[in-house]
């Protein structure tokens, strides 16, 4: 059964420097109304290790830690139609992108966009980038998806790729 699903509001503040973009929250995240809520998703474990916070802390604590670290979190898609949590089940013609022109205008300090997986990057390049009037000098990094569906890449490899893109220079 295919359903139209909708993403969450961004997690950000005026001091955001890095924007991490997923494609669309999976079913576990939508049920919990929390980004990366699937217990096997490595997102919070990786970010907790990189920015020294407890990945099992309350959701509000984890999101506050992201904001304190200059990290904004959102999804490329505002809505889409899909049958499961898999990115491969997203009906391409159904994708409606989030309003990134306004978001980037409101967050001028963002200098890096990191994509949590290939679908997020492909969707950005197809549904967002052509419509931005000014993307400035933003650096882009496609990182291995933290999803448990991306089981072909070990956690250690995912962690190292994320660390290379996000860790402060002294910690690399």
FIKOLZA-1660 file (N, C-alpha, C; in steps of 0.1 Angstrom, whole numbers, plus 5000, padded with zeros to 4 digits):
% residues 172
   i   px   py   pz ch aa at
   1 5008 4988 5000  A  X  N
   1 5000 5000 5000  A  X CA
   1 5009 5012 5000  A  X  C
   2 5007 5021 4990  A  X  N
   2 5015 5033 4990  A  X CA
   2 5007 5044 4997  A  X  C
   3 5015 5053 5004  A  X  N
   3 5010 5064 5011  A  X CA
   3 5018 5076 5009  A  X  C
   4 5012 5088 5009  A  X  N
   4 5019 5100 5009  A  X CA
   4 5024 5103 5023  A  X  C
   5 5037 5104 5025  A  X  N
   5 5043 5107 5038  A  X CA
   5 5049 5121 5038  A  X  C
   6 5051 5127 5050  A  X  N
   6 5055 5140 5051  A  X CA
   6 5067 5141 5061  A  X  C
   7 5077 5149 5058  A  X  N
   7 5088 5150 5067  A  X CA
   7 5085 5160 5079  A  X  C
   8 5095 5161 5087  A  X  N
   8 5094 5169 5099  A  X CA
   8 5099 5183 5096  A  X  C
   9 5097 5192 5106  A  X  N
   9 5103 5205 5105  A  X CA
   9 5118 5204 5107  A  X  C
  10 5126 5213 5103  A  X  N
  10 5141 5212 5105  A  X CA
  10 5144 5214 5119  A  X  C
  11 5156 5209 5123  A  X  N
  11 5162 5211 5136  A  X CA
  11 5174 5220 5132  A  X  C
  12 5173 5233 5137  A  X  N
  12 5183 5242 5133  A  X CA
  12 5182 5254 5143  A  X  C
  13 5192 5263 5142  A  X  N
  13 5191 5276 5148  A  X CA
  13 5200 5286 5140  A  X  C
  14 5200 5298 5145  A  X  N
  14 5207 5309 5137  A  X CA
  14 5222 5306 5136  A  X  C
  15 5228 5297 5144  A  X  N
  15 5242 5294 5144  A  X CA
  15 5246 5282 5136  A  X  C
  16 5236 5276 5129  A  X  N
  16 5239 5264 5121  A  X CA
  16 5249 5266 5110  A  X  C
  17 5259 5257 5109  A  X  N
  17 5270 5258 5099  A  X CA
  17 5269 5247 5090  A  X  C
  18 5264 5235 5094  A  X  N
  18 5264 5223 5086  A  X CA
  18 5250 5218 5086  A  X  C
  19 5245 5215 5074  A  X  N
  19 5231 5209 5072  A  X CA
  19 5233 5195 5068  A  X  C
  20 5227 5186 5076  A  X  N
  20 5227 5172 5073  A  X CA
  20 5213 5169 5067  A  X  C
  21 5212 5163 5056  A  X  N
  21 5200 5160 5049  A  X CA
  21 5198 5145 5047  A  X  C
  22 5186 5140 5051  A  X  N
  22 5182 5127 5047  A  X CA
  22 5172 5128 5036  A  X  C
  23 5167 5117 5032  A  X  N
  23 5157 5118 5021  A  X CA
  23 5143 5120 5026  A  X  C
  24 5138 5111 5034  A  X  N
  24 5125 5111 5040  A  X CA
  24 5125 5102 5053  A  X  C
  25 5119 5106 5064  A  X  N
  25 5119 5097 5076  A  X CA
  25 5112 5084 5073  A  X  C
  26 5118 5073 5078  A  X  N
  26 5112 5060 5077  A  X CA
  26 5100 5058 5086  A  X  C
  27 5094 5047 5085  A  X  N
  27 5081 5044 5093  A  X CA
  27 5084 5045 5108  A  X  C
  28 5095 5040 5113  A  X  N
  28 5098 5041 5127  A  X CA
  28 5099 5055 5132  A  X  C
  29 5106 5063 5124  A  X  N
  29 5108 5077 5127  A  X CA
  29 5094 5085 5126  A  X  C
  30 5086 5082 5116  A  X  N
  30 5073 5088 5115  A  X CA
  30 5064 5085 5127  A  X  C
  31 5064 5072 5131  A  X  N
  31 5056 5068 5143  A  X CA
  31 5061 5076 5155  A  X  C
  32 5074 5077 5157  A  X  N
  32 5080 5083 5169  A  X CA
  32 5080 5098 5168  A  X  C
  33 5078 5104 5156  A  X  N
  33 5079 5118 5153  A  X CA
  33 5093 5123 5157  A  X  C
  34 5103 5115 5154  A  X  N
  34 5117 5118 5157  A  X CA
  34 5126 5114 5145  A  X  C
  35 5136 5122 5142  A  X  N
  35 5146 5118 5132  A  X CA
  35 5154 5106 5136  A  X  C
  36 5156 5097 5127  A  X  N
  36 5164 5085 5129  A  X CA
  36 5160 5077 5141  A  X  C
  37 5148 5074 5143  A  X  N
  37 5142 5067 5154  A  X CA
  37 5144 5052 5154  A  X  C
  38 5147 5046 5142  A  X  N
  38 5149 5032 5141  A  X CA
  38 5160 5027 5150  A  X  C
  39 5159 5018 5159  A  X  N
  39 5169 5014 5168  A  X CA
  39 5182 5009 5162  A  X  C
  40 5181 5005 5149  A  X  N
  40 5194 5000 5142  A  X CA
  40 5200 5011 5134  A  X  C
  41 5194 5022 5133  A  X  N
  41 5200 5033 5125  A  X CA
  41 5212 5039 5133  A  X  C
  42 5223 5040 5126  A  X  N
  42 5236 5044 5133  A  X CA
  42 5237 5059 5134  A  X  C
  43 5228 5067 5130  A  X  N
  43 5229 5082 5130  A  X CA
  43 5233 5087 5143  A  X  C
  44 5225 5085 5154  A  X  N
  44 5227 5091 5167  A  X CA
  44 5240 5085 5173  A  X  C
  45 5243 5073 5170  A  X  N
  45 5256 5067 5176  A  X CA
  45 5268 5074 5170  A  X  C
  46 5267 5076 5157  A  X  N
  46 5279 5083 5150  A  X CA
  46 5280 5098 5155  A  X  C
  47 5268 5105 5154  A  X  N
  47 5269 5119 5158  A  X CA
  47 5272 5121 5173  A  X  C
  48 5267 5112 5181  A  X  N
  48 5271 5112 5196  A  X CA
  48 5286 5111 5198  A  X  C
  49 5292 5101 5190  A  X  N
  49 5306 5099 5192  A  X CA
  49 5314 5111 5186  A  X  C
  50 5309 5117 5176  A  X  N
  50 5317 5128 5170  A  X CA
  50 5316 5141 5178  A  X  C
  51 5304 5143 5184  A  X  N
  51 5302 5156 5192  A  X CA
  51 5300 5154 5207  A  X  C
  52 5304 5142 5211  A  X  N
  52 5306 5139 5226  A  X CA
  52 5292 5141 5233  A  X  C
  53 5282 5134 5229  A  X  N
  53 5270 5133 5236  A  X CA
  53 5264 5119 5236  A  X  C
  54 5256 5116 5246  A  X  N
  54 5250 5103 5247  A  X CA
  54 5240 5100 5236  A  X  C
  55 5242 5090 5228  A  X  N
  55 5233 5088 5217  A  X CA
  55 5219 5082 5222  A  X  C
  56 5219 5078 5234  A  X  N
  56 5207 5072 5240  A  X CA
  56 5200 5083 5249  A  X  C
  57 5205 5095 5250  A  X  N
  57 5198 5105 5258  A  X CA
  57 5184 5108 5252  A  X  C
  58 5176 5115 5259  A  X  N
  58 5163 5120 5254  A  X CA
  58 5165 5127 5241  A  X  C
  59 5155 5125 5232  A  X  N
  59 5155 5131 5219  A  X CA
  59 5158 5146 5220  A  X  C
  60 5151 5153 5229  A  X  N
  60 5153 5168 5230  A  X CA
  60 5168 5171 5234  A  X  C
  61 5174 5163 5242  A  X  N
  61 5188 5165 5245  A  X CA
  61 5197 5163 5233  A  X  C
  62 5194 5152 5226  A  X  N
  62 5203 5150 5214  A  X CA
  62 5201 5161 5204  A  X  C
  63 5189 5165 5201  A  X  N
  63 5187 5176 5191  A  X CA
  63 5193 5189 5196  A  X  C
  64 5193 5192 5209  A  X  N
  64 5199 5204 5215  A  X CA
  64 5215 5203 5213  A  X  C
  65 5220 5191 5214  A  X  N
  65 5235 5189 5212  A  X CA
  65 5238 5191 5198  A  X  C
  66 5230 5187 5188  A  X  N
  66 5233 5190 5174  A  X CA
  66 5233 5205 5172  A  X  C
  67 5223 5212 5177  A  X  N
  67 5222 5227 5175  A  X CA
  67 5234 5233 5181  A  X  C
  68 5238 5229 5193  A  X  N
  68 5250 5235 5200  A  X CA
  68 5263 5232 5192  A  X  C
  69 5263 5222 5184  A  X  N
  69 5275 5218 5176  A  X CA
  69 5274 5225 5162  A  X  C
  70 5264 5233 5160  A  X  N
  70 5263 5240 5147  A  X CA
  70 5257 5231 5136  A  X  C
  71 5250 5221 5140  A  X  N
  71 5245 5211 5130  A  X CA
  71 5230 5214 5129  A  X  C
  72 5225 5215 5116  A  X  N
  72 5211 5215 5113  A  X CA
  72 5207 5202 5107  A  X  C
  73 5195 5198 5109  A  X  N
  73 5190 5185 5104  A  X CA
  73 5177 5186 5097  A  X  C
  74 5176 5181 5085  A  X  N
  74 5163 5181 5078  A  X CA
  74 5163 5170 5067  A  X  C
  75 5153 5170 5059  A  X  N
  75 5152 5161 5048  A  X CA
  75 5150 5169 5035  A  X  C
  76 5155 5163 5024  A  X  N
  76 5153 5169 5011  A  X CA
  76 5139 5170 5008  A  X  C
  77 5131 5160 5010  A  X  N
  77 5117 5159 5006  A  X CA
  77 5108 5164 5017  A  X  C
  78 5098 5172 5013  A  X  N
  78 5088 5176 5022  A  X CA
  78 5077 5165 5022  A  X  C
  79 5075 5159 5011  A  X  N
  79 5066 5148 5010  A  X CA
  79 5069 5139 4998  A  X  C
  80 5064 5127 4998  A  X  N
  80 5065 5118 4987  A  X CA
  80 5056 5106 4989  A  X  C
  81 5054 5098 4979  A  X  N
  81 5046 5086 4980  A  X CA
  81 5056 5074 4980  A  X  C
  82 5053 5065 4989  A  X  N
  82 5061 5053 4989  A  X CA
  82 5054 5042 4997  A  X  C
  83 5058 5029 4994  A  X  N
  83 5051 5018 5000  A  X CA
  83 5058 5013 5013  A  X  C
  84 5071 5016 5015  A  X  N
  84 5078 5011 5026  A  X CA
  84 5087 5023 5031  A  X  C
  85 5096 5019 5040  A  X  N
  85 5106 5029 5045  A  X CA
  85 5118 5030 5035  A  X  C
  86 5119 5021 5025  A  X  N
  86 5131 5021 5016  A  X CA
  86 5130 5033 5007  A  X  C
  87 5142 5039 5005  A  X  N
  87 5143 5050 4995  A  X CA
  87 5140 5045 4981  A  X  C
  88 5143 5032 4978  A  X  N
  88 5140 5027 4965  A  X CA
  88 5125 5026 4962  A  X  C
  89 5117 5026 4972  A  X  N
  89 5102 5026 4970  A  X CA
  89 5096 5039 4968  A  X  C
  90 5104 5050 4969  A  X  N
  90 5098 5063 4967  A  X CA
  90 5095 5065 4952  A  X  C
  91 5082 5070 4949  A  X  N
  91 5078 5073 4936  A  X CA
  91 5084 5086 4932  A  X  C
  92 5093 5086 4923  A  X  N
  92 5101 5098 4919  A  X CA
  92 5092 5110 4915  A  X  C
  93 5081 5107 4908  A  X  N
  93 5072 5118 4903  A  X CA
  93 5064 5124 4915  A  X  C
  94 5064 5118 4926  A  X  N
  94 5056 5123 4938  A  X CA
  94 5064 5132 4947  A  X  C
  95 5077 5133 4944  A  X  N
  95 5086 5141 4954  A  X CA
  95 5082 5156 4953  A  X  C
  96 5080 5161 4965  A  X  N
  96 5079 5176 4967  A  X CA
  96 5090 5180 4977  A  X  C
  97 5099 5188 4972  A  X  N
  97 5111 5192 4980  A  X CA
  97 5107 5203 4991  A  X  C
  98 5115 5203 5001  A  X  N
  98 5113 5213 5012  A  X CA
  98 5118 5226 5006  A  X  C
  99 5114 5238 5012  A  X  N
  99 5117 5251 5007  A  X CA
  99 5131 5256 5011  A  X  C
 100 5141 5251 5004  A  X  N
 100 5155 5254 5008  A  X CA
 100 5160 5268 5005  A  X  C
 101 5154 5274 4995  A  X  N
 101 5158 5288 4992  A  X CA
 101 5155 5297 5005  A  X  C
 102 5144 5296 5011  A  X  N
 102 5141 5303 5023  A  X CA
 102 5149 5299 5034  A  X  C
 103 5151 5285 5036  A  X  N
 103 5159 5280 5047  A  X CA
 103 5173 5285 5046  A  X  C
 104 5179 5285 5035  A  X  N
 104 5193 5289 5033  A  X CA
 104 5194 5304 5035  A  X  C
 105 5184 5312 5031  A  X  N
 105 5184 5326 5034  A  X CA
 105 5184 5329 5049  A  X  C
 106 5176 5321 5056  A  X  N
 106 5175 5323 5070  A  X CA
 106 5186 5317 5078  A  X  C
 107 5195 5309 5072  A  X  N
 107 5207 5303 5078  A  X CA
 107 5219 5306 5070  A  X  C
 108 5223 5318 5069  A  X  N
 108 5235 5322 5060  A  X CA
 108 5248 5316 5064  A  X  C
 109 5249 5311 5077  A  X  N
 109 5262 5305 5081  A  X CA
 109 5264 5291 5076  A  X  C
 110 5254 5285 5070  A  X  N
 110 5256 5271 5065  A  X CA
 110 5266 5271 5053  A  X  C
 111 5277 5264 5055  A  X  N
 111 5287 5263 5045  A  X CA
 111 5289 5249 5040  A  X  C
 112 5283 5239 5046  A  X  N
 112 5284 5225 5043  A  X CA
 112 5271 5218 5043  A  X  C
 113 5268 5210 5033  A  X  N
 113 5256 5202 5033  A  X CA
 113 5261 5187 5031  A  X  C
 114 5257 5179 5041  A  X  N
 114 5260 5165 5041  A  X CA
 114 5248 5157 5038  A  X  C
 115 5249 5148 5028  A  X  N
 115 5237 5139 5025  A  X CA
 115 5239 5126 5032  A  X  C
 116 5228 5122 5039  A  X  N
 116 5228 5109 5045  A  X CA
 116 5223 5099 5035  A  X  C
 117 5232 5095 5026  A  X  N
 117 5229 5085 5016  A  X CA
 117 5228 5091 5002  A  X  C
 118 5228 5082 4992  A  X  N
 118 5227 5085 4978  A  X CA
 118 5214 5091 4974  A  X  C
 119 5203 5086 4979  A  X  N
 119 5189 5092 4975  A  X CA
 119 5188 5106 4980  A  X  C
 120 5193 5110 4991  A  X  N
 120 5192 5124 4996  A  X CA
 120 5200 5133 4986  A  X  C
 121 5212 5128 4982  A  X  N
 121 5220 5136 4973  A  X CA
 121 5213 5137 4959  A  X  C
 122 5208 5126 4954  A  X  N
 122 5202 5126 4941  A  X CA
 122 5189 5135 4941  A  X  C
 123 5182 5134 4951  A  X  N
 123 5170 5142 4952  A  X CA
 123 5173 5157 4953  A  X  C
 124 5183 5160 4960  A  X  N
 124 5188 5174 4961  A  X CA
 124 5192 5180 4948  A  X  C
 125 5200 5172 4941  A  X  N
 125 5205 5176 4928  A  X CA
 125 5193 5177 4917  A  X  C
 126 5183 5169 4918  A  X  N
 126 5172 5169 4909  A  X CA
 126 5161 5179 4913  A  X  C
 127 5157 5180 4925  A  X  N
 127 5145 5187 4930  A  X CA
 127 5148 5200 4937  A  X  C
 128 5161 5203 4940  A  X  N
 128 5164 5215 4948  A  X CA
 128 5174 5224 4941  A  X  C
 129 5186 5219 4938  A  X  N
 129 5197 5226 4933  A  X CA
 129 5193 5235 4921  A  X  C
 130 5186 5229 4911  A  X  N
 130 5183 5237 4899  A  X CA
 130 5174 5249 4902  A  X  C
 131 5167 5249 4914  A  X  N
 131 5158 5260 4917  A  X CA
 131 5163 5270 4927  A  X  C
 132 5176 5268 4932  A  X  N
 132 5182 5277 4941  A  X CA
 132 5188 5289 4933  A  X  C
 133 5184 5301 4937  A  X  N
 133 5190 5312 4929  A  X CA
 133 5204 5315 4933  A  X  C
 134 5208 5311 4946  A  X  N
 134 5222 5313 4950  A  X CA
 134 5225 5303 4961  A  X  C
 135 5233 5293 4957  A  X  N
 135 5237 5283 4967  A  X CA
 135 5250 5287 4974  A  X  C
 136 5256 5299 4970  A  X  N
 136 5268 5304 4976  A  X CA
 136 5280 5294 4975  A  X  C
 137 5288 5294 4984  A  X  N
 137 5300 5286 4984  A  X CA
 137 5298 5274 4993  A  X  C
 138 5288 5266 4991  A  X  N
 138 5285 5255 4999  A  X CA
 138 5293 5243 4994  A  X  C
 139 5299 5236 5004  A  X  N
 139 5306 5223 5001  A  X CA
 139 5295 5212 5003  A  X  C
 140 5296 5202 4994  A  X  N
 140 5287 5191 4995  A  X CA
 140 5294 5178 4997  A  X  C
 141 5289 5169 5006  A  X  N
 141 5295 5156 5009  A  X CA
 141 5284 5146 5009  A  X  C
 142 5285 5136 5000  A  X  N
 142 5276 5124 5002  A  X CA
 142 5282 5114 5011  A  X  C
 143 5275 5111 5022  A  X  N
 143 5280 5102 5031  A  X CA
 143 5273 5088 5031  A  X  C
 144 5279 5078 5036  A  X  N
 144 5271 5065 5036  A  X CA
 144 5259 5066 5045  A  X  C
 145 5248 5061 5040  A  X  N
 145 5236 5061 5047  A  X CA
 145 5238 5054 5061  A  X  C
 146 5232 5060 5071  A  X  N
 146 5232 5054 5084  A  X CA
 146 5221 5044 5086  A  X  C
 147 5213 5042 5076  A  X  N
 147 5202 5033 5077  A  X CA
 147 5206 5018 5079  A  X  C
 148 5198 5010 5086  A  X  N
 148 5202 4996 5087  A  X CA
 148 5200 4989 5073  A  X  C
 149 5193 4995 5064  A  X  N
 149 5192 4989 5051  A  X CA
 149 5205 4990 5043  A  X  C
 150 5214 4998 5048  A  X  N
 150 5227 5000 5042  A  X CA
 150 5237 4991 5049  A  X  C
 151 5234 4978 5050  A  X  N
 151 5242 4968 5057  A  X CA
 151 5255 4964 5050  A  X  C
 152 5256 4967 5038  A  X  N
 152 5269 4963 5031  A  X CA
 152 5281 4971 5035  A  X  C
 153 5279 4982 5042  A  X  N
 153 5290 4990 5047  A  X CA
 153 5290 4989 5063  A  X  C
 154 5301 4985 5068  A  X  N
 154 5302 4983 5082  A  X CA
 154 5302 4996 5090  A  X  C
 155 5298 4996 5102  A  X  N
 155 5297 5007 5111  A  X CA
 155 5310 5015 5111  A  X  C
 156 5321 5009 5112  A  X  N
 156 5334 5015 5113  A  X CA
 156 5337 5024 5100  A  X  C
 157 5333 5018 5089  A  X  N
 157 5335 5026 5076  A  X CA
 157 5326 5038 5076  A  X  C
 158 5313 5036 5080  A  X  N
 158 5304 5047 5080  A  X CA
 158 5309 5058 5090  A  X  C
 159 5313 5054 5102  A  X  N
 159 5319 5063 5111  A  X CA
 159 5330 5071 5106  A  X  C
 160 5340 5065 5100  A  X  N
 160 5352 5072 5094  A  X CA
 160 5348 5082 5083  A  X  C
 161 5338 5078 5075  A  X  N
 161 5334 5088 5064  A  X CA
 161 5327 5100 5070  A  X  C
 162 5318 5098 5080  A  X  N
 162 5312 5109 5087  A  X CA
 162 5322 5117 5095  A  X  C
 163 5331 5111 5101  A  X  N
 163 5341 5118 5109  A  X CA
 163 5350 5127 5099  A  X  C
 164 5353 5122 5088  A  X  N
 164 5361 5130 5078  A  X CA
 164 5354 5142 5074  A  X  C
 165 5341 5141 5073  A  X  N
 165 5333 5153 5068  A  X CA
 165 5329 5163 5079  A  X  C
 166 5327 5157 5091  A  X  N
 166 5321 5166 5102  A  X CA
 166 5330 5169 5114  A  X  C
 167 5340 5161 5117  A  X  N
 167 5348 5164 5129  A  X CA
 167 5356 5177 5127  A  X  C
 168 5357 5184 5138  A  X  N
 168 5366 5196 5138  A  X CA
 168 5380 5192 5133  A  X  C
 169 5387 5200 5126  A  X  N
 169 5400 5197 5121  A  X CA
 169 5409 5191 5131  A  X  C
 170 5409 5196 5143  A  X  N
 170 5418 5190 5153  A  X CA
 170 5415 5176 5157  A  X  C
 171 5403 5172 5155  A  X  N
 171 5399 5158 5159  A  X CA
 171 5400 5148 5147  A  X  C
 172 5404 5152 5135  A  X  N
 172 5405 5143 5124  A  X CA
 172 5417 5135 5124  A  X  C
% end
